[in-house]
Amino acid sequence: MKRFTWAPLLLLTAAGATFAMSSRPGLQPLRSHAAAQPVPVVVELFTSEGCSSCPAADAALREMGTEQSVPGVEIIALGQHVDYWNRLGWKDAFSSAQFTERQRWYAQGFGTGSYTPQAVVNGRYELVGSQRAALAAAVAKAALAPRAAVALARATDGALTVQVHSLPTGTPASTVQLALTETGLSSKVGAGENSGRLLRHSAVVRSLRTLGTVAADGTFAATVPLVLGAGWKPENLRAVVLVQERASRHVVGAASLPLSGVALH
């Protein structure tokens, strides 16, 4: 069930990295080939611990991400907890006005209101996040679109090296964004619509920020430090990089890299 509300727009906070190529231009995700790499597809779930409709969506995305149930696709989950439910009896410890603003930015593009639980697939499709069959179909469809090559590398000093190239022909101005996600998080809710429930979350976005803009020749390169918050568990962390068109909001490239074993400074 959609739970509608309007919220206000911001964008994006941070992230080390063995060389991992996570996407290839022109790769068709549903074609069987032993050497083919899975096509990364980003599913952003706008959710809240204060919303009774949200646990089902969290469960759906958590299971899809764990099982990687869409053939030929790497589902990259970005659970973004909005803050507009906090005034209704329970403050979500993972919520941020930043995620509320990002959802609002998407809502402007889709011409819809903001609601929970809302899933946005590669910035192209939006739907109720608990609709598993529809979500899987949107992921498979998104994987067929042309995409850029994105590579992440682990540096010995704990920095993350990001390289982007081969943007699809005609791609307009695009930004490169970096998210840190953490899995294995849960909360015992003490008030509000989910009072008394133990909620287990899909990968929670801990930080999200813009690294820069793709150059006119379709390339981008940067080395960024990895900064963790107190209490974050490195063994459960993953760096996710998105290449996103500014105007259309389409994600035209993505890659992810687990951060377990990274030297942190």
Residue frames as qw, qx, qy, qz and C-alpha x, y, z in Angstrom:
[[0.000, 0.888, 0.459, 0.000, 0.00, 0.00, 0.00],
 [0.381, 0.473, -0.045, 0.793, 1.33, 3.45, -0.84],
 [0.369, -0.736, -0.393, 0.409, 1.71, 5.82, 2.08],
 [0.396, 0.669, 0.178, 0.604, 1.81, 9.28, 0.51],
 [0.341, -0.820, -0.155, 0.432, 3.42, 12.40, 1.85],
 [0.485, 0.803, -0.039, 0.345, 5.23, 15.36, 0.40],
 [0.677, -0.548, 0.024, 0.491, 8.70, 16.23, 1.48],
 [0.205, 0.908, -0.210, -0.299, 11.23, 18.85, 0.17],
 [0.821, 0.556, -0.045, 0.120, 15.70, 18.12, -2.71],
 [0.308, -0.788, 0.510, 0.154, 19.22, 17.81, -2.06],
 [0.830, 0.347, -0.435, -0.045, 21.60, 15.30, -3.36],
 [0.907, 0.049, -0.408, 0.092, 23.85, 13.18, -1.81],
 [0.309, -0.857, 0.394, -0.122, 28.00, 11.44, 2.04],
 [0.076, 0.827, -0.547, -0.102, 31.35, 8.63, 1.54],
 [0.974, 0.146, 0.045, -0.170, 33.96, 5.16, 1.06],
 [0.156, -0.665, 0.642, 0.349, 38.68, 1.38, -0.16],
 [0.802, 0.424, -0.062, -0.415, 38.90, -0.97, -2.67],
 [0.463, 0.003, 0.812, 0.355, 41.46, -5.44, -5.63],
 [0.197, 0.233, -0.388, -0.870, 40.41, -4.34, -9.07],
 [0.347, 0.363, 0.849, -0.165, 36.80, -5.18, -9.97],
 [0.170, 0.034, -0.451, -0.876, 35.10, -4.43, -13.23],
 [0.303, 0.264, 0.770, -0.496, 31.39, -4.42, -12.60],
 [0.594, 0.632, 0.382, -0.319, 29.79, -3.64, -15.91],
 [0.392, -0.122, 0.610, 0.678, 30.54, -3.80, -19.61],
 [0.381, 0.413, -0.095, -0.822, 29.00, -1.72, -22.38],
 [0.572, 0.259, -0.538, -0.563, 26.54, -3.61, -24.51],
 [0.042, 0.073, -0.981, 0.177, 26.24, -6.64, -22.25],
 [0.609, -0.258, -0.366, -0.655, 22.81, -8.23, -22.42],
 [0.339, -0.421, 0.652, -0.532, 21.83, -9.43, -18.93],
 [0.817, -0.004, 0.390, -0.424, 19.51, -12.30, -19.69],
 [0.759, 0.491, -0.406, -0.132, 21.72, -14.05, -22.24],
 [0.894, -0.391, 0.206, 0.078, 23.42, -17.21, -20.96],
 [0.614, 0.652, -0.343, 0.283, 27.20, -17.00, -21.33],
 [0.827, -0.323, -0.307, 0.343, 29.81, -18.47, -19.00],
 [0.523, 0.036, -0.123, 0.843, 32.10, -15.44, -19.20],
 [0.089, -0.692, -0.283, -0.658, 29.41, -12.77, -18.94],
 [0.164, -0.011, -0.565, 0.809, 29.46, -10.50, -15.91],
 [0.036, -0.677, -0.718, 0.155, 26.16, -9.77, -14.14],
 [0.112, 0.576, 0.218, 0.780, 24.64, -6.44, -15.10],
 [0.192, -0.241, -0.584, 0.751, 24.43, -4.13, -12.07],
 [0.205, -0.615, -0.467, -0.601, 20.99, -2.63, -11.45],
 [0.098, 0.078, -0.527, 0.841, 20.40, -0.22, -8.59],
 [0.377, -0.618, -0.628, -0.284, 17.21, -0.46, -6.54],
 [0.040, 0.226, -0.396, 0.889, 16.68, 2.49, -4.22],
 [0.390, -0.553, -0.732, -0.085, 14.08, 1.83, -1.54],
 [0.105, -0.411, 0.219, -0.879, 12.63, 4.82, 0.26],
 [0.629, -0.361, -0.688, -0.023, 11.41, 3.42, 3.54],
 [0.190, -0.568, 0.367, -0.712, 10.86, 4.16, 7.23],
 [0.231, -0.057, -0.909, 0.342, 10.68, 2.22, 10.48],
 [0.257, 0.204, 0.459, -0.826, 7.59, 4.27, 11.29],
 [0.581, 0.235, -0.310, -0.715, 5.60, 2.97, 8.31],
 [0.714, -0.073, 0.637, -0.280, 3.63, -0.26, 8.75],
 [0.833, 0.525, 0.073, -0.160, 3.72, -0.94, 4.99],
 [0.244, 0.824, -0.511, -0.036, 7.52, -0.77, 4.80],
 [0.529, -0.434, 0.728, -0.039, 8.75, -4.01, 6.46],
 [0.834, 0.319, 0.449, -0.027, 7.37, -6.10, 3.60],
 [0.541, 0.829, -0.128, 0.060, 9.29, -3.99, 1.07],
 [0.182, -0.759, 0.619, -0.080, 12.47, -4.19, 3.14],
 [0.729, -0.150, 0.665, -0.054, 12.08, -7.96, 3.25],
 [0.789, 0.570, 0.231, -0.015, 11.50, -8.19, -0.50],
 [0.373, 0.862, -0.326, 0.105, 14.60, -6.17, -1.36],
 [0.404, -0.625, 0.658, -0.113, 16.74, -7.89, 1.28],
 [0.803, 0.031, 0.594, -0.027, 15.84, -11.31, -0.10],
 [0.707, 0.701, 0.084, 0.040, 16.25, -10.28, -3.73],
 [0.127, 0.874, -0.459, 0.102, 19.67, -8.86, -2.95],
 [0.533, -0.459, 0.704, -0.099, 20.74, -11.93, -1.02],
 [0.779, 0.195, 0.597, -0.008, 19.41, -14.45, -3.52],
 [0.040, 0.463, -0.502, -0.730, 20.23, -12.37, -6.63],
 [0.544, 0.291, 0.766, -0.180, 17.07, -13.85, -8.08],
 [0.567, 0.755, 0.042, -0.326, 16.98, -12.00, -11.44],
 [0.877, 0.072, 0.302, 0.366, 19.11, -14.01, -13.91],
 [0.602, 0.426, 0.159, 0.656, 22.16, -12.22, -15.22],
 [0.074, -0.830, -0.046, -0.551, 21.69, -9.24, -12.93],
 [0.442, -0.098, -0.570, 0.686, 23.49, -7.96, -9.85],
 [0.273, -0.823, -0.390, -0.309, 20.84, -6.25, -7.74],
 [0.364, 0.138, -0.390, 0.834, 22.42, -3.40, -5.77],
 [0.334, -0.747, -0.571, -0.059, 20.16, -2.39, -2.89],
 [0.197, 0.246, -0.241, 0.918, 20.18, 1.13, -1.49],
 [0.336, -0.668, -0.662, 0.044, 17.83, 1.41, 1.48],
 [0.148, 0.293, -0.117, 0.937, 17.23, 5.09, 2.16],
 [0.254, -0.573, -0.725, 0.284, 15.27, 5.87, 5.32],
 [0.015, 0.622, 0.209, 0.755, 13.28, 9.09, 5.03],
 [0.205, -0.039, -0.597, 0.775, 12.66, 11.33, 8.01],
 [0.347, -0.252, -0.130, -0.894, 9.09, 12.55, 7.52],
 [0.703, -0.362, -0.579, -0.200, 7.67, 9.63, 9.51],
 [0.437, 0.060, -0.616, 0.653, 9.67, 10.58, 12.60],
 [0.221, -0.218, 0.212, -0.927, 7.06, 13.05, 13.81],
 [0.722, -0.207, -0.327, -0.574, 4.45, 10.30, 14.13],
 [0.830, -0.481, 0.101, -0.264, 5.74, 8.57, 17.25],
 [0.891, -0.229, 0.248, 0.303, 9.00, 6.80, 16.36],
 [0.139, 0.876, -0.379, -0.263, 12.33, 8.28, 15.28],
 [0.952, 0.274, 0.002, 0.138, 14.06, 6.06, 12.74],
 [0.556, -0.673, 0.285, 0.397, 17.75, 5.95, 13.72],
 [0.572, 0.014, 0.559, 0.600, 18.76, 5.46, 10.07],
 [0.309, 0.827, 0.458, 0.104, 16.63, 8.29, 8.70],
 [0.377, -0.288, 0.127, 0.871, 17.99, 11.44, 7.10],
 [0.327, 0.765, 0.189, -0.522, 16.55, 14.59, 5.57],
 [0.001, -0.511, 0.646, 0.567, 19.02, 13.96, 2.75],
 [0.148, 0.123, 0.952, 0.238, 17.14, 10.83, 1.67],
 [0.251, 0.691, 0.571, -0.364, 13.82, 12.66, 1.94],
 [0.159, 0.745, -0.198, -0.616, 15.24, 15.32, -0.39],
 [0.053, -0.272, 0.837, 0.472, 16.50, 12.71, -2.85],
 [0.235, 0.407, 0.882, -0.018, 13.09, 11.07, -2.94],
 [0.225, 0.784, 0.279, -0.507, 11.52, 14.47, -3.58],
 [0.038, 0.575, -0.538, -0.615, 13.96, 14.95, -6.48],
 [0.117, 0.058, 0.946, 0.298, 12.79, 11.67, -7.97],
 [0.227, 0.605, 0.704, -0.294, 9.14, 12.57, -7.39],
 [0.194, 0.727, -0.072, -0.655, 9.61, 15.75, -9.41],
 [0.048, 0.364, -0.764, -0.530, 11.02, 13.70, -12.27],
 [0.050, 0.219, 0.967, 0.119, 8.31, 11.04, -12.19],
 [0.327, -0.288, -0.246, -0.866, 5.52, 13.55, -11.61],
 [0.636, -0.422, -0.641, -0.077, 4.36, 11.67, -8.52],
 [0.443, -0.795, 0.193, -0.366, 4.16, 12.36, -4.84],
 [0.189, 0.429, -0.829, 0.305, 6.60, 10.91, -2.33],
 [0.846, -0.306, -0.019, -0.437, 5.38, 7.80, -0.55],
 [0.076, -0.440, 0.882, -0.153, 6.65, 4.81, 1.36],
 [0.591, -0.416, 0.513, 0.463, 7.65, 2.18, 0.53],
 [0.582, 0.774, -0.052, -0.242, 8.76, 3.47, -2.86],
 [0.739, -0.178, 0.471, 0.448, 11.29, 1.61, -5.01],
 [0.384, 0.845, -0.187, -0.322, 13.17, 3.41, -7.78],
 [0.876, 0.007, 0.401, 0.269, 14.97, 1.12, -10.25],
 [0.581, 0.082, 0.321, 0.743, 18.01, 2.62, -12.00],
 [0.007, 0.405, 0.069, -0.912, 16.29, 5.99, -11.78],
 [0.159, -0.008, -0.669, -0.726, 13.99, 4.83, -14.60],
 [0.522, -0.386, -0.652, -0.393, 11.01, 3.16, -12.94],
 [0.184, -0.246, 0.588, -0.748, 9.17, 3.69, -9.68],
 [0.651, -0.270, -0.603, -0.374, 6.74, 1.35, -7.95],
 [0.694, -0.593, 0.183, -0.366, 5.55, 0.15, -4.56],
 [0.105, 0.620, -0.771, 0.099, 8.56, -1.62, -3.09],
 [0.543, -0.150, 0.764, -0.316, 6.69, -4.62, -1.72],
 [0.824, 0.439, 0.077, -0.350, 5.44, -5.70, -5.17],
 [0.575, -0.431, 0.631, 0.291, 8.05, -8.42, -5.74],
 [0.665, 0.365, 0.589, 0.280, 7.02, -9.61, -9.18],
 [0.309, 0.931, 0.159, 0.112, 6.74, -6.07, -10.52],
 [0.298, -0.862, 0.369, 0.179, 10.06, -5.16, -8.91],
 [0.660, -0.182, 0.646, 0.338, 11.82, -8.14, -10.50],
 [0.571, 0.626, 0.470, 0.249, 10.33, -7.23, -13.88],
 [0.086, 0.996, -0.038, -0.004, 11.49, -3.62, -13.57],
 [0.487, -0.648, 0.518, 0.274, 15.00, -4.80, -12.64],
 [0.675, 0.129, 0.640, 0.345, 15.16, -7.10, -15.67],
 [0.413, 0.833, 0.323, 0.175, 13.90, -4.33, -17.95],
 [0.142, -0.962, 0.199, 0.124, 16.37, -1.78, -16.57],
 [0.644, -0.411, 0.551, 0.336, 19.25, -4.20, -17.16],
 [0.675, 0.451, 0.494, 0.311, 18.63, -4.09, -20.93],
 [0.173, 0.983, 0.036, -0.049, 19.47, -0.39, -21.25],
 [0.660, 0.505, -0.252, 0.496, 22.92, 0.67, -22.54],
 [0.599, -0.794, -0.040, 0.097, 25.35, 1.48, -19.76],
 [0.176, 0.848, -0.467, 0.180, 28.76, 2.85, -18.93],
 [0.806, 0.027, -0.501, 0.314, 31.71, 0.85, -17.64],
 [0.364, -0.816, 0.231, -0.384, 32.44, 1.51, -13.97],
 [0.787, 0.097, -0.521, 0.315, 35.45, 0.09, -12.14],
 [0.487, -0.820, 0.172, -0.245, 36.35, 0.26, -8.45],
 [0.726, 0.290, -0.513, 0.355, 39.77, -0.57, -7.02],
 [0.692, -0.704, -0.133, 0.081, 41.02, -1.04, -3.49],
 [0.342, 0.740, -0.378, 0.439, 44.02, 1.02, -2.49],
 [0.660, -0.085, -0.608, 0.433, 46.41, 0.03, 0.31],
 [0.111, 0.108, -0.361, 0.920, 45.88, 3.36, 2.08],
 [0.118, 0.457, 0.764, -0.440, 42.15, 2.77, 2.45],
 [0.281, 0.435, -0.103, -0.849, 41.11, 5.00, -0.44],
 [0.651, 0.417, 0.631, -0.059, 38.68, 4.04, -3.18],
 [0.084, -0.314, 0.520, 0.790, 39.69, 4.47, -6.81],
 [0.548, 0.567, 0.530, -0.313, 36.80, 5.11, -9.18],
 [0.091, -0.265, 0.591, 0.757, 37.01, 4.97, -12.97],
 [0.566, 0.562, 0.501, -0.336, 34.19, 5.54, -15.45],
 [0.004, 0.373, -0.571, -0.732, 34.32, 5.29, -19.23],
 [0.053, -0.130, -0.872, -0.468, 32.31, 4.29, -22.32],
 [0.349, 0.350, 0.469, -0.732, 29.12, 6.17, -21.55],
 [0.491, 0.504, 0.701, 0.118, 26.27, 5.30, -23.90],
 [0.261, 0.218, 0.370, 0.865, 26.25, 7.49, -27.00],
 [0.184, -0.587, -0.359, -0.702, 24.33, 10.71, -26.47],
 [0.526, -0.550, -0.562, 0.324, 24.39, 10.57, -22.66],
 [0.001, 0.876, 0.043, 0.481, 23.81, 14.12, -21.35],
 [0.012, 0.618, -0.529, 0.581, 25.49, 15.71, -18.33],
 [0.846, -0.304, -0.431, -0.075, 25.95, 13.10, -15.61],
 [0.273, -0.743, 0.481, -0.378, 27.26, 12.98, -12.07],
 [0.645, 0.102, -0.738, 0.168, 29.16, 10.26, -10.24],
 [0.555, -0.602, 0.171, -0.547, 27.85, 9.43, -6.78],
 [0.411, 0.227, -0.836, 0.284, 29.26, 7.29, -4.00],
 [0.716, -0.490, -0.017, -0.498, 27.22, 5.45, -1.37],
 [0.116, 0.278, -0.901, 0.312, 28.27, 3.33, 1.57],
 [0.757, -0.283, -0.255, -0.531, 25.76, 0.67, 2.56],
 [0.110, -0.326, 0.858, -0.382, 25.62, -1.63, 5.57],
 [0.685, -0.172, -0.593, -0.387, 23.76, -4.94, 5.81],
 [0.539, -0.159, -0.758, 0.331, 22.70, -6.90, 8.88],
 [0.060, -0.138, 0.333, -0.931, 21.01, -3.94, 10.56],
 [0.360, -0.514, -0.750, -0.210, 17.81, -4.27, 12.58],
 [0.126, -0.292, 0.307, -0.897, 15.75, -2.31, 15.09],
 [0.182, -0.466, -0.844, 0.194, 13.26, -3.13, 17.82],
 [0.080, -0.465, -0.229, -0.851, 10.64, -0.47, 17.33],
 [0.176, -0.232, -0.731, 0.617, 9.20, 0.99, 20.50],
 [0.250, 0.546, 0.379, -0.705, 6.41, 3.23, 19.23],
 [0.324, 0.418, -0.382, -0.758, 4.37, 4.19, 16.19],
 [0.812, 0.216, -0.189, -0.508, 2.80, 1.91, 13.61],
 [0.760, 0.249, -0.597, 0.061, 5.42, -0.83, 14.03],
 [0.362, -0.619, 0.493, -0.493, 5.55, -0.70, 17.82],
 [0.792, -0.273, 0.500, -0.218, 6.85, -3.97, 19.28],
 [0.912, 0.408, 0.042, 0.020, 8.20, -5.30, 15.99],
 [0.539, -0.497, 0.473, 0.489, 11.78, -6.32, 15.25],
 [0.615, 0.765, 0.024, -0.189, 12.55, -4.91, 11.82],
 [0.681, -0.239, 0.478, 0.499, 15.35, -6.38, 9.69],
 [0.289, 0.825, -0.061, -0.483, 16.54, -4.04, 6.98],
 [0.814, 0.485, 0.114, 0.300, 17.86, -4.40, 3.47],
 [0.622, 0.049, -0.059, 0.779, 21.22, -2.72, 2.82],
 [0.144, -0.916, -0.301, 0.224, 20.99, 0.65, 4.56],
 [0.472, 0.653, -0.034, 0.592, 22.65, 3.67, 2.99],
 [0.586, -0.560, -0.268, 0.520, 24.98, 5.08, 5.62],
 [0.122, -0.659, 0.129, 0.731, 26.36, 7.89, 3.48],
 [0.568, 0.578, 0.516, 0.276, 25.76, 9.26, 0.02],
 [0.103, -0.784, 0.085, 0.606, 27.60, 12.01, -1.81],
 [0.674, 0.736, 0.057, 0.023, 28.43, 13.36, -5.23],
 [0.738, -0.297, 0.247, 0.553, 32.04, 12.85, -6.33],
 [0.095, -0.466, 0.336, 0.813, 31.95, 14.96, -9.46],
 [0.643, 0.594, 0.097, -0.474, 30.83, 15.28, -13.05],
 [0.794, 0.149, 0.490, 0.327, 31.63, 13.02, -15.99],
 [0.167, -0.499, 0.337, 0.781, 33.91, 14.80, -18.46],
 [0.558, 0.554, -0.111, -0.608, 32.89, 15.70, -22.00],
 [0.378, 0.408, -0.789, -0.260, 34.81, 12.66, -23.32],
 [0.850, -0.203, -0.314, -0.370, 32.65, 10.35, -21.19],
 [0.697, 0.056, -0.595, 0.396, 35.29, 9.58, -18.57],
 [0.433, -0.798, 0.141, -0.394, 35.73, 10.16, -14.86],
 [0.755, 0.054, -0.534, 0.377, 38.51, 9.20, -12.45],
 [0.291, -0.753, 0.247, -0.536, 38.96, 9.92, -8.76],
 [0.577, -0.039, -0.730, 0.364, 40.53, 8.54, -5.62],
 [0.407, -0.650, -0.009, -0.641, 38.53, 9.25, -2.49],
 [0.015, 0.299, -0.813, 0.499, 39.19, 8.48, 1.18],
 [0.551, -0.367, -0.723, -0.196, 37.08, 6.02, 3.09],
 [0.128, -0.295, 0.458, -0.829, 35.43, 7.57, 6.13],
 [0.460, -0.340, -0.812, -0.117, 33.31, 5.43, 8.46],
 [0.439, -0.624, 0.052, -0.644, 30.92, 6.37, 11.21],
 [0.185, -0.344, 0.799, -0.457, 31.25, 5.11, 14.75],
 [0.637, 0.060, 0.632, -0.437, 29.67, 1.68, 15.15],
 [0.750, 0.484, -0.237, -0.383, 29.66, 0.77, 11.46],
 [0.794, -0.250, 0.546, 0.097, 30.87, -2.78, 10.83],
 [0.133, 0.612, -0.572, -0.529, 33.40, -2.92, 7.98],
 [0.219, -0.049, 0.958, 0.177, 32.63, -6.58, 7.28],
 [0.319, 0.586, 0.732, -0.138, 29.07, -5.58, 6.38],
 [0.129, 0.764, -0.017, -0.632, 29.92, -2.50, 4.33],
 [0.620, 0.351, 0.548, 0.439, 29.87, -2.05, 0.58],
 [0.023, -0.491, 0.158, 0.856, 30.87, 0.87, -1.64],
 [0.484, 0.578, 0.646, 0.121, 28.43, 1.63, -4.45],
 [0.107, -0.368, 0.244, 0.891, 29.13, 4.04, -7.29],
 [0.452, 0.663, 0.592, -0.079, 26.37, 5.41, -9.53],
 [0.159, -0.078, 0.364, 0.915, 26.66, 7.33, -12.78],
 [0.170, 0.644, 0.708, -0.234, 23.43, 9.30, -13.07],
 [0.196, 0.474, 0.391, 0.765, 22.07, 11.65, -15.71],
 [0.029, -0.139, -0.388, 0.911, 21.12, 14.94, -14.12],
 [0.409, 0.038, -0.172, -0.896, 18.05, 15.76, -16.17],
 [0.700, -0.079, -0.558, -0.438, 16.43, 12.34, -16.64],
 [0.581, -0.521, 0.490, -0.388, 17.71, 10.90, -13.32],
 [0.964, 0.169, -0.183, -0.089, 18.54, 7.66, -15.15],
 [0.569, -0.596, 0.546, 0.154, 21.36, 5.60, -13.69],
 [0.733, 0.614, -0.245, -0.162, 23.56, 4.81, -16.70],
 [0.622, 0.367, -0.632, 0.281, 26.30, 2.94, -14.86],
 [0.644, -0.645, 0.219, -0.348, 26.95, 1.35, -11.48],
 [0.655, 0.246, -0.673, 0.239, 29.37, -0.85, -9.59],
 [0.656, -0.685, 0.111, -0.297, 29.71, -2.15, -6.06],
 [0.561, 0.393, -0.644, 0.342, 32.59, -3.44, -3.96],
 [0.748, -0.592, -0.300, 0.029, 32.58, -5.07, -0.50],
 [0.069, 0.829, -0.360, 0.423, 34.77, -3.28, 2.02],
 [0.879, -0.463, 0.109, -0.009, 35.53, -6.18, 4.36],
 [0.856, -0.094, 0.131, 0.490, 39.24, -6.40, 4.97],
 [0.354, 0.796, 0.043, 0.489, 39.91, -2.84, 3.83],
 [0.523, -0.153, -0.336, 0.768, 42.67, -0.99, 5.67],
 [0.106, -0.887, -0.383, -0.234, 40.91, 1.93, 7.31],
 [0.465, 0.006, -0.228, 0.856, 42.56, 5.19, 8.35]]
